[in-house]
Amino acid sequence: MKRSMRFVGIAGAAVVGIALVSFIVMQLWNAILPETVGWHSITYWQALGLLILTKILFGFPFRGGVGGGRHWRRRMLERYEAMTPEERAKFREGMRSRCEEFRTPAAESHV
């Protein structure tokens, strides 16, 4: 009995939370985008659809990253710590060369 009541309570809280977030998204969209960008206002159901779309495309929003970033970071740190000093140097050099592709002359002048 307690377990089913707890489930009902959690499910109810989730529904209320999703409804509230959808309402906030709708209000923010309608307050900002129509005036600044010229887009149309959206309904509550369209705001809910946007939240579902972001879940599908990017994972659950407000969870600290796409797909559980903490697990990925911990796994990469474990791999890095298991590397030999030569492997670490090679890894750092590879990362530097990849990051240089994104540097602009303006960004380099501030470094």
N, C-alpha and C positions, 0 to 999 in steps of 0.2 A: 504494500500500500504506500509506504513512504517513498519507495523508488519511483512509482508511477506518478505520485504527486510532485516529486522533484523534477521528473522529466517534463511534466506539464508546465511547471514553473519556468524551467529553463527554455522550453520551446516558446512559451508566451513572452518571456523577456527578449528572446531573439527576434520574434515577430515585431514587437514594439520597437526594438532597436533599429531594425531594418526600415521600419516605417518612418521613424524619426530621422534617420540619416537620409532617406529618400526625400523627405520634406525639406531638410536643410539644403540638399543639393539643388532641388527645384527652386527654392528661395534665392540661393546664391546665384544660380544661373540667370534667373529672371531679373535679378537686381543689377547684375553686372553686364552680361553679354549683349542683350538687345541694344543697350545704349552705346556701349563701347565698340562693338564689332558689327552691329546691325543684324545679328541673328534673331530668329523668332524666339518667343517665350516657349517654355515647355510645360507639359502637364506633370502631375505627380507620377503617373504611370510611365511617362518617358524618362523621368529622373530615375525611377526604379530600374528601367531597362538599361540606362547608362551604368548604374552600379553593377548590374549583372554582366554587362559587356566588359567592364574593367576587371571583374573577377575572372572572366574567361581569358582575357588577353594578358593580364598582368599578375594574376593570383589575388588573394584576398587583400584589399587595401587596408591600411592602418595596422599591419602586422609586422612592421619592421623590415620590409623588403620583399622582393618577389621570391616566392618559393622557399621562404625560410632561410634568409641570408646567414643566420648564425651558424646553422649546420654547415653550410658551404665554407664559411670562414674558418671554422674549427678544423674542418677536413684539410683545407689548404695549409693551415699552420702546422698540422701534424705531418703532412708531406714535406713541408719546407724543413722542419726540424729533423726529419729522417735523412735529409740530403747530406752528402759529403761537402766539405768546403769548396771543392772544385765545381760540384753541381750547383751549389748556391751562387757562385760567381757567374756561371754560365746562365743561370736563371735570371739573375739581376741584369745582366747585359742584354738578354733577350727582351726583358720588360722595358729597359731603357730604349732600345731600338724601336719597339712598338709605340712607346709613348712619344717619341720624337716626331712621329708622323702627324700627331695632332697639335704640335706646337706651332704657334704663329710667330712671325717676327715681332709683333707687338708684345706678346707674352714673354718672349725671351729677353726683351729689353728691361723688363721689370724684375728679372731673376737675379 
